[in-house]
Amino acid sequence: MKKSGNFLLLVVLALLFQTGTAKAQIFNPVKWTTSTEKISDTEYILITKATIDDGWHLYSQSVPKDGPLATTFIYDDSSGNFTIVGNTMEDGGTTVEDPVFKMEITYFEKTAVFKQKIELVKEPVTITGFVEFMVCDDIRCLPPTEEELVYKLSGTRTGMAQTESSAAEVQPTTKADHDSGATSGKGLWSIFFLAFLSGFAALLTPCVFPMIPMTVSFFTKQSKNRAVGIRNAVLYGVSIIVIYVLLGTAVTAVFGADALNALATNVWFNLVFFLLLVIFAVSFLGAFEIMLPNSWANKVDSRANRGGLIGIFFMALALAIVSFSCTGPIVGTLLVEAASKGGSAPIIGMFGFSLAIALPFALFAAFPGWLNSLPRSGGWLNTVKVVLGFLELALAFKFLSQADLVLQAHLLEREVFIAIWIAIFGVLAFYLFGKLRLPHDSPLEHISVGRLGLGLLVLSFTIYMVPGLWGAPLNLISAFPPPLEYSESPYGVGNSKTGGQSTVLEGHGGLPDGAHLLAPHDILAFNDYDKGLAYAKEVGKPVMIDFTGWACVNCRKMEQNVWPRPEILDILRNEVVLVSLYVDDKRPLPEGEVVESKLKPGKQLKYIGQKWSELQTIRYKANTQPLYVLMDHDENNLIDPIAYTPDVEVYENWLRNGIKNFKQ
């Protein structure tokens, strides 16, 4: 009977243990086409259209300082055949508070159109231009790219998407689409799985659980035969699914898939949903009940008496309305989480939630003997509701933290967030041990073994979080609190800024030329390929190239969750020479290092990031980050390169196998 409480923990663990891997490959998610529009004998509009693959977005021409690379157009007017009139105009785009760059940024999805007015001095046949741009999806940003554009003044579309050299190098476009779809698919499966577990949790609330035997008995006893009873129960379950899926569809239709995704990083969105989840939590804890008007239930109940398919549907609708005080907060939370995914996530979420609620009615109708094994309704149902309330309250602070990160207000830094979670789960543990009673709780003379076990798990989780107050990474919940650097003590309380220097620099007389120490773990690193390779030869260690980017989210995840692990950190400090190459580094190359691009003959590499990006693309046939390479002093790979790998064991084995090959 008490096993139901243990199931709730799975809802939390489902969130905490979602991981995945990524394969390195070349992406080309933007196709450029051009056309012209004649508006007078001497005036034309140069039209540039970007077609963007699903899941990717292209940044606007106007981006704040220290943000991602803005889209930039250059038109070759050196011949004097035309003059440029005004600035290049762009369509609206989507403006969001970006949590990665921590600023308001405008970007485009699916398509973007740019228009530039020109006035002819002579009559050229074609006009040449260039566009420099940067694209990102939810997990990666590609390095800055430059494309050549050609405009024919006939007003017809040129059909040119790339320069010939670029098209020749970037062939696996289909693979990029496939990977983007796979990433999106994983996100939807996560929503479905979480919603399915939440639906089972909702079944164990006082508003829904008692309805199972009552409803199943109605269908089995009021039907002419068992087959009809099973059919009606199945139709009842299908009706439940239809009702909740319609709700998810309505949310998507009203707000729009893109709007939901944009809202997820908006400050006000996060603040509103923080308050909403707090209200849901307080309701579950027993302060008040959130109910729909009784008149709604009465009208729907009267329709349910009509019988037939219509009557069964209204019976399911009556259940949804009557149980709203228990299911409403859960449904609201799911829709909030689904909104952060965008697209069809609200529909998928509601399908998973309703499927979990509908299944028991069909199964118990098919096997009525199972009803005897159901636990009796009682005080334990309210306990389930209270546990859900504590989980809602903890989740609410994730949204408040997101708003604080975007505003950079530093009101909810990492230590404060963790302290709040320790308090919430600590009080939940005391509640499960029977030390606290809330308004709707029944008198409790003793606690069951199941409740004791769940209490011990919650208490263990609470104790696990305590070291986080002093700088522990807390990998189990890394998706929830602010990052390590967003704290009062980025290096951890009691740790000096250069705590690892003595080990790293012992015998080398200080930092080598071009090296620096990566905080907070003081890993010796280079940002220059040649200097890092020279130092590796000097100390006799293999080189680990880290193709990374300032805007690379998965790079930060690896650096915060994988690199600090003792077995990994020891290798990075003592057994390899780390060379981190930022492919979006916009600093200009020194004059002596400016060379012609091998990918785009006739073009010069202007920035440091372009140099590293071209190195990655040509040598390793990949253009996404992170990408890790282990090589010897002759620049030969010691092992196949590896991309984003959150599995510490897999990453360690890769490192050790490469080092082993170096020593042979």
C-alpha positions in Angstrom: 0.0 0.0 0.0 2.8 2.4 0.8 4.9 1.5 -2.2 3.1 4.3 -4.1 5.2 6.9 -2.2 8.4 5.5 -3.4 7.3 5.9 -7.0 7.3 9.7 -6.6 11.1 9.7 -6.2 11.3 8.3 -9.8 9.7 11.5 -11.1 12.6 13.5 -9.6 15.3 10.9 -10.7 13.9 11.0 -14.2 14.8 14.6 -14.4 18.2 14.2 -12.8 19.6 11.3 -14.9 18.9 12.5 -18.4 22.2 12.3 -20.4 23.2 11.9 -24.0 26.1 11.8 -26.4 26.8 13.6 -29.6 28.8 12.7 -32.7 31.1 15.0 -34.5 30.1 16.0 -38.0 30.0 19.0 -40.4 26.8 21.0 -40.2 25.5 23.5 -42.8 22.1 24.5 -41.5 21.7 27.8 -43.4 21.1 28.1 -47.2 21.4 31.6 -48.8 19.5 32.6 -52.0 19.4 36.1 -53.6 17.0 38.0 -55.9 16.4 41.6 -56.9 13.4 43.9 -57.2 13.4 46.8 -59.6 11.6 49.8 -58.1 12.6 52.5 -60.7 14.9 52.9 -63.7 17.9 53.4 -61.3 16.8 51.9 -58.1 16.8 48.2 -57.0 16.3 46.2 -53.8 18.9 43.5 -53.2 17.0 40.7 -51.5 18.8 38.0 -49.5 16.9 35.1 -48.0 18.2 32.7 -45.4 16.5 29.3 -45.2 17.3 27.8 -41.8 17.1 24.1 -40.8 14.6 23.2 -38.1 16.1 23.6 -34.6 18.7 26.2 -35.6 18.5 30.0 -35.4 20.4 32.9 -37.1 21.3 36.0 -35.2 20.1 39.5 -36.1 22.3 42.3 -37.5 22.0 44.1 -34.2 23.5 42.2 -31.3 24.7 43.7 -28.0 28.4 44.0 -27.2 29.9 40.7 -25.9 27.0 38.7 -27.5 27.1 36.3 -30.4 28.3 37.3 -33.8 25.8 39.6 -35.6 24.8 38.9 -39.2 26.8 41.3 -41.4 26.4 42.2 -45.0 29.1 43.8 -47.3 28.3 44.9 -50.8 31.2 45.3 -53.3 30.8 48.8 -54.6 34.4 49.4 -55.5 33.6 49.6 -59.2 31.5 52.7 -58.6 28.6 51.2 -60.6 26.1 51.8 -57.8 25.7 53.5 -54.4 24.2 51.9 -51.2 21.1 53.7 -49.9 20.6 53.4 -46.2 21.2 50.2 -44.1 20.2 46.6 -44.8 16.7 46.0 -43.4 15.6 42.8 -41.9 12.2 41.3 -40.9 11.1 41.1 -37.3 12.7 38.0 -35.8 12.3 36.8 -32.2 13.7 38.7 -29.3 14.5 36.8 -26.0 16.5 37.1 -22.9 19.2 34.6 -23.7 20.4 32.7 -20.6 23.7 31.7 -22.2 24.8 35.3 -23.2 22.7 36.8 -20.4 21.4 39.6 -22.6 18.4 40.4 -24.9 19.1 39.0 -28.3 17.1 38.9 -31.6 17.3 35.8 -33.8 15.5 34.2 -36.8 14.1 30.7 -37.2 13.2 28.8 -40.4 13.6 31.9 -42.7 15.0 35.4 -42.6 14.8 38.0 -45.3 17.2 41.0 -45.6 16.8 43.9 -48.1 19.2 46.5 -49.2 18.3 49.5 -51.4 20.8 50.6 -54.1 20.9 53.3 -56.7 22.7 52.7 -60.0 25.4 55.0 -61.4 26.1 52.7 -64.3 24.4 49.5 -65.4 26.2 46.5 -63.9 25.1 43.0 -64.8 25.7 41.6 -61.4 26.5 42.8 -57.9 28.7 40.8 -55.5 28.3 40.8 -51.7 29.3 38.9 -48.7 27.4 37.8 -45.5 29.1 36.8 -42.3 26.9 35.0 -39.8 26.6 32.7 -36.8 24.0 30.0 -36.1 23.1 28.0 -33.0 20.7 25.4 -31.9 19.7 24.4 -28.3 23.0 22.6 -27.6 25.7 24.0 -29.9 26.8 27.1 -31.8 28.7 26.9 -35.1 31.8 29.1 -35.7 31.3 32.3 -37.7 30.9 31.7 -41.4 31.3 33.9 -44.5 29.4 33.3 -47.7 29.6 35.0 -51.1 26.4 36.4 -52.6 25.7 37.3 -56.2 22.7 39.5 -57.3 21.5 39.6 -60.9 19.7 42.9 -61.7 17.2 41.2 -63.9 15.0 40.7 -60.8 15.1 36.9 -61.1 16.3 34.7 -58.4 19.9 33.5 -58.7 19.4 30.2 -56.9 22.9 30.5 -55.5 23.1 29.2 -51.9 26.9 28.9 -51.5 30.1 29.6 -53.2 31.4 26.6 -55.2 34.3 25.9 -52.7 32.0 26.0 -49.7 29.5 23.6 -51.3 32.3 21.2 -52.1 33.5 21.1 -48.5 30.2 20.9 -46.7 28.5 17.8 -48.0 26.9 16.0 -45.1 23.9 18.4 -45.0 21.5 15.5 -44.6 23.4 14.2 -41.6 23.0 17.6 -40.0 19.2 17.5 -40.5 19.2 14.0 -39.0 21.1 15.0 -35.9 18.9 18.0 -35.3 15.8 15.9 -35.6 17.3 13.3 -33.2 18.1 16.0 -30.7 14.5 17.3 -30.9 13.2 13.8 -30.7 15.1 13.2 -27.5 13.6 16.3 -25.9 10.1 15.2 -26.8 10.7 11.7 -25.4 12.0 13.3 -22.2 8.7 15.3 -21.9 6.6 12.2 -22.6 8.4 10.1 -20.1 8.3 12.8 -17.4 4.6 13.4 -18.2 3.8 9.7 -18.0 5.4 9.5 -14.5 3.5 12.6 -13.4 0.3 11.0 -14.6 0.9 8.0 -12.4 1.7 10.4 -9.5 -1.6 12.2 -10.1 -3.4 8.8 -9.9 -2.3 8.5 -6.3 -3.9 11.8 -5.2 -7.2 11.9 -3.2 -9.1 13.4 -6.2 -8.4 10.6 -8.7 -7.5 7.3 -6.9 -10.9 6.7 -5.3 -12.5 7.1 -8.7 -10.8 4.1 -10.2 -12.9 1.3 -8.5 -16.1 3.4 -8.7 -15.8 4.1 -12.4 -14.7 0.6 -13.3 -17.5 -1.0 -11.3 -20.0 1.3 -13.0 -18.9 0.1 -16.5 -18.7 -3.6 -15.6 -22.0 -3.8 -13.7 -24.1 -1.4 -15.8 -23.1 -3.0 -19.1 -25.0 -5.8 -20.8 -22.0 -8.1 -20.8 -18.3 -8.0 -19.9 -17.2 -7.2 -23.5 -19.4 -4.1 -23.6 -18.1 -3.1 -20.1 -14.5 -3.4 -21.3 -15.3 -1.4 -24.5 -16.9 1.4 -22.5 -14.0 1.6 -20.1 -11.6 1.7 -23.0 -13.6 4.5 -24.6 -13.6 6.3 -21.3 -9.8 6.1 -21.2 -9.6 7.3 -24.8 -11.8 10.2 -23.9 -9.5 11.2 -21.1 -6.6 11.2 -23.5 -8.5 13.3 -26.1 -9.5 15.9 -23.5 -5.9 16.4 -22.2 -4.4 16.3 -25.7 -6.9 19.0 -26.8 -5.7 21.1 -23.9 -2.1 20.7 -25.0 -3.1 21.5 -28.6 -5.0 24.6 -27.5 -1.9 25.9 -25.5 0.3 25.4 -28.6 -2.3 27.0 -30.9 -2.9 30.1 -28.7 0.7 30.9 -28.0 2.4 29.3 -31.0 5.3 26.9 -30.9 8.0 29.6 -31.5 6.4 31.9 -28.9 6.5 29.2 -26.2 10.2 28.5 -26.9 11.0 32.3 -26.8 9.0 32.7 -23.5 11.2 30.1 -21.8 14.1 32.5 -21.6 12.1 35.6 -20.8 12.5 37.1 -17.4 8.8 37.8 -16.8 7.8 34.4 -18.0 10.1 32.8 -15.4 8.9 35.2 -12.6 5.3 34.5 -13.4 5.7 30.8 -13.4 7.8 30.9 -10.2 4.8 32.6 -8.5 2.4 30.1 -10.2 4.3 27.1 -9.0 4.5 28.5 -5.5 0.7 28.9 -5.5 0.3 25.3 -6.8 2.7 24.1 -4.0 0.9 25.9 -1.3 -2.4 24.4 -2.5 -1.0 20.9 -2.4 0.3 21.5 1.1 -3.2 22.2 2.2 -3.5 26.0 2.5 -6.4 26.1 0.0 -7.9 24.2 -2.9 -7.7 25.3 -6.5 -11.1 24.3 -8.0 -13.0 25.1 -11.1 -16.6 26.5 -10.7 -19.1 24.0 -9.5 -21.5 25.0 -12.2 -19.1 23.6 -14.8 -19.1 20.2 -13.1 -22.9 20.2 -12.8 -23.5 21.0 -16.4 -21.0 18.4 -17.6 -22.4 15.8 -15.2 -25.9 16.3 -16.6 -24.6 15.6 -20.1 -22.9 12.4 -18.9 -26.3 10.9 -18.2 -27.2 10.9 -21.9 -25.4 7.5 -22.4 -23.6 6.3 -25.5 -20.3 7.7 -26.7 -21.3 11.3 -25.9 -22.2 10.3 -22.3 -18.9 8.5 -21.9 -17.0 11.5 -23.1 -18.7 13.8 -20.7 -18.1 11.4 -17.9 -14.3 11.7 -18.7 -14.7 15.5 -18.8 -16.4 15.4 -15.4 -13.5 13.5 -14.0 -11.0 16.1 -15.4 -13.0 18.9 -13.8 -13.7 17.3 -10.4 -10.1 16.2 -10.0 -8.7 19.6 -11.1 -7.7 20.5 -7.5 -5.2 17.6 -7.6 -4.3 17.4 -11.3 -4.4 21.1 -12.1 -1.0 22.0 -10.5 0.6 18.9 -12.1 -0.8 19.8 -15.5 0.3 23.4 -15.1 3.8 22.4 -14.2 4.0 20.0 -17.2 2.8 22.7 -19.5 5.5 25.1 -18.1 8.2 22.5 -18.7 6.8 21.7 -22.1 6.8 25.5 -23.0 10.6 25.6 -22.5 10.8 22.9 -25.3 8.5 24.6 -27.7 7.1 22.9 -30.8 4.6 20.1 -30.1 6.0 19.4 -26.6 2.7 20.6 -24.8 0.7 18.1 -26.9 3.2 15.2 -26.3 3.2 16.1 -22.6 -0.5 16.0 -22.2 -0.6 12.7 -24.2 1.8 11.1 -21.8 0.0 12.5 -18.7 -3.4 11.4 -19.8 -2.2 8.0 -21.0 -1.0 7.2 -17.5 -4.3 8.2 -16.0 -6.4 6.4 -18.7 -4.6 3.0 -18.6 -5.8 1.8 -15.2 -9.4 2.3 -16.1 -9.1 0.1 -19.2 -6.9 -2.5 -17.5 -9.0 -2.9 -14.4 -12.1 -3.1 -16.5 -10.5 -6.0 -18.5 -9.3 -7.7 -15.3 -11.7 -6.7 -12.5 -10.1 -9.1 -10.1 -7.2 -6.7 -9.8 -9.4 -4.2 -8.0 -9.0 -6.4 -4.9 -5.3 -5.7 -4.8 -5.7 -1.9 -4.7 -4.9 -0.3 -1.4 -7.8 1.4 0.4 -8.2 5.1 0.2 -6.9 6.9 3.3 -4.5 9.4 4.7 -1.7 8.1 2.6 -3.3 9.8 -0.5 -2.9 13.2 1.2 0.7 12.3 1.9 1.3 11.8 -1.8 -0.3 15.2 -2.4 2.0 16.9 0.2 5.1 15.3 -1.3 4.1 16.7 -4.7 3.7 20.1 -3.1 7.2 20.1 -1.8 8.5 19.0 -5.3 6.5 21.8 -6.9 8.0 24.3 -4.4 11.6 23.1 -5.2 11.0 23.3 -8.9 9.6 26.8 -8.6 13.0 28.1 -7.6 14.5 26.9 -10.8 12.4 29.5 -12.7 13.3 32.2 -10.2 17.0 31.3 -10.6 16.7 31.5 -14.4 15.3 35.0 -14.1 18.1 36.0 -11.8 20.7 34.7 -14.2 19.3 36.6 -17.1 19.2 39.8 -15.0 22.6 39.1 -13.5 21.1 40.4 -10.2 23.1 38.0 -8.1 20.2 37.7 -5.6 19.9 33.9 -6.0 23.5 32.8 -6.3 24.4 29.1 -6.2 24.9 29.0 -2.4 21.5 30.6 -1.7 19.7 28.3 -4.2 21.2 25.2 -2.7 20.4 26.4 0.9 16.8 26.8 -0.2 16.7 23.3 -1.6 18.3 21.9 1.5 15.6 23.6 3.6 12.7 22.3 1.4 13.9 18.7 1.2 14.9 18.7 4.8 11.4 19.7 5.9 10.0 17.1 3.5 12.2 14.4 5.2 10.9 15.5 8.7 7.3 15.4 7.3 7.8 11.8 6.0 9.2 10.8 9.4 5.9 12.0 10.9 7.4 15.0 12.8 5.2 17.5 11.1 1.4 17.6 10.4 -0.3 19.7 7.8 -4.0 20.8 7.6 -5.5 17.7 5.9 -3.3 15.0 7.5 -4.9 12.2 9.5 -3.5 11.4 13.0 -0.4 9.2 12.6 0.5 6.7 15.3 3.3 5.1 13.3 4.9 5.3 9.9 5.0 2.5 7.4 8.2 0.9 6.1 7.7 2.4 2.6 7.2 5.9 4.1 10.3 5.4 6.2 12.3 4.3 3.2 11.2 7.3 1.1 12.1 9.6 4.1 15.6 8.2 4.3 16.0 8.7 0.5 14.9 12.3 0.8 17.2 12.8 3.9 20.1 11.3 2.0 19.5 13.6 -0.9 19.4 16.6 1.5 22.7 15.6 3.1 24.2 15.1 -0.4 23.5 18.8 -1.2 25.2 20.2 1.9 28.8 20.2 0.4 27.4 22.3 -2.4 27.4 25.2 0.0 31.2 25.0 0.0 31.8 24.5 -3.7 31.0 20.8 -4.4 29.8 20.4 -8.1 26.7 18.4 -7.2 26.6 16.6 -10.6 23.4 14.8 -9.7 21.4 18.1 -9.9 23.7 20.2 -12.1 20.8 21.1 -14.4 19.0 23.0 -11.5 21.2 25.4 -9.5 23.2 28.3 -11.0 26.7 27.4 -12.4 29.7 27.2 -10.2 31.0 30.6 -11.3 27.7 32.3 -10.4 28.4 32.1 -6.6 30.0 34.0 -3.7 33.1 31.8 -3.8 33.7 30.4 -7.4 36.8 28.6 -6.1 34.9 27.1 -3.1 35.0 28.2 0.5 38.5 27.9 1.9 40.2 27.2 -1.4 42.9 29.6 -2.7 42.7 30.8 -6.3 45.9 29.0 -7.1 45.4 25.8 -5.1 46.6 23.5 -7.9 49.5 25.6 -9.1 52.2 23.8 -7.2 51.4 20.5 -8.7 51.0 21.8 -12.2 54.0 24.1 -12.3 56.4 22.2 -10.1 59.8 22.2 -11.7 58.8 24.6 -14.6 59.6 28.0 -12.9 56.1 29.5 -13.3 53.7 29.7 -16.2 55.0 28.7 -19.6 54.8 31.2 -22.5 51.2 31.4 -23.6 49.7 29.4 -20.8 47.1 30.3 -18.2 45.3 28.5 -15.4 41.6 27.5 -15.8 39.6 28.3 -12.8 38.4 26.9 -10.4 40.5 23.8 -10.8 43.8 25.4 -12.0 44.3 23.3 -15.1 47.3 24.5 -17.2 45.9 25.4 -20.6 47.0 27.1 -23.8 44.9 29.0 -26.4 47.6 28.9 -29.1 48.1 25.6 -31.0 51.9 26.1 -31.7 52.8 27.2 -28.2 50.9 24.3 -26.6 52.5 21.8 -29.0 56.0 23.2 -28.2 55.4 22.9 -24.5 54.1 19.3 -24.9 57.4 18.4 -26.7 59.3 20.1 -23.9 57.7 18.1 -21.1 57.1 14.9 -23.0 53.3 14.7 -22.8 50.6 14.2 -25.4 48.5 17.1 -26.6 44.8 17.3 -25.9 43.1 19.8 -28.3 39.8 21.2 -27.0 37.9 22.7 -29.9 35.5 25.0 -27.9 33.6 28.3 -28.1 32.6 31.1 -25.8 29.0 30.4 -26.8 29.2 26.6 -26.5 26.7 25.4 -23.8 27.9 21.7 -24.0 31.5 22.9 -23.6 30.5 24.5 -20.3 28.7 21.4 -19.2 31.8 19.3 -19.8 34.0 21.8 -18.0 31.6 22.0 -15.0 30.4 18.4 -14.7 33.1 16.1 -16.2 36.4 17.8 -15.9 36.2 18.4 -12.1 35.9 14.6 -11.4 39.0 13.5 -9.6 40.0 10.8 -12.2 39.6 13.3 -15.1 41.1 16.3 -13.3 44.2 14.3 -12.4 44.7 13.4 -16.1 44.1 17.0 -17.3 46.5 18.4 -14.8 49.4 15.9 -15.0 49.2 13.7 -18.0 48.3 15.8 -21.0 48.9 19.4 -22.3 45.5 21.1 -22.8 45.2 23.4 -25.8 41.7 25.1 -25.9 41.0 26.6 -29.3 38.0 29.0 -29.4 36.4 28.8 -32.8 34.3 32.0 -32.2 37.3 34.1 -31.0 36.7 37.4 -32.8 40.2 38.9 -32.1 42.0 39.8 -35.4 44.9 37.6 -36.4 48.3 39.2 -36.2 49.3 40.6 -39.5 51.9 38.0 -40.2 49.4 35.1 -39.6 46.7 36.3 -42.1 46.5 33.6 -44.7 44.2 32.6 -47.5 41.4 30.2 -46.6 41.8 26.7 -47.8 38.0 26.1 -47.6 37.2 29.3 -49.6 40.0 30.1 -52.0 40.4 33.8 -52.6 39.2 34.7 -49.0 41.5 35.5 -46.2 41.2 34.4 -42.6 40.7 37.5 -40.5 40.0 36.3 -37.0 41.7 33.8 -34.6 38.5 31.8 -34.4 38.4 31.4 -38.2 41.9 29.9 -38.1 40.9 27.3 -35.4 37.5 26.6 -37.1 39.2 25.9 -40.4 41.7 23.7 -38.7 38.9 21.6 -37.2 36.9 21.4 -40.4 39.8 20.4 -42.7 41.7 18.1 -40.4 38.9 16.5 -38.4 35.9 16.9 -40.8 33.7 18.4 -38.0 32.5 21.9 -37.2 30.6 21.5 -33.9 31.9 21.9 -30.5 33.1 20.5 -28.2 35.5 18.2 -30.0 38.4 16.7 -28.2 41.5 15.3 -29.9 44.5 13.5 -28.4 47.6 13.7 -30.6 51.4 13.0 -30.4 54.2 15.4 -31.1 54.1 14.7 -34.8 50.4 15.8 -34.8 49.1 12.2 -35.4 45.9 11.2 -33.7 46.4 8.8 -30.8 42.8 7.8 -30.8 39.6 8.8 -32.7 38.4 12.3 -31.6 35.4 12.4 -29.3 32.6 15.0 -29.0 30.3 15.9 -26.1 30.5 13.0 -23.7 28.8 13.5 -20.3 29.5 9.9 -19.3 32.6 10.2 -17.1 33.7 6.6 -17.4 33.5 6.7 -21.2 35.5 10.0 -21.3 38.1 8.6 -18.9 38.6 5.5 -20.9 39.1 7.6 -24.0 41.7 9.7 -22.3 43.6 6.7 -20.8 43.6 4.7 -24.1 45.0 7.7 -26.0 47.7 8.3 -23.3 48.5 4.5 -23.4 49.0 4.7 -27.2 51.3 7.7 -26.7 53.6 5.8 -24.3 53.9 2.7 -26.6 
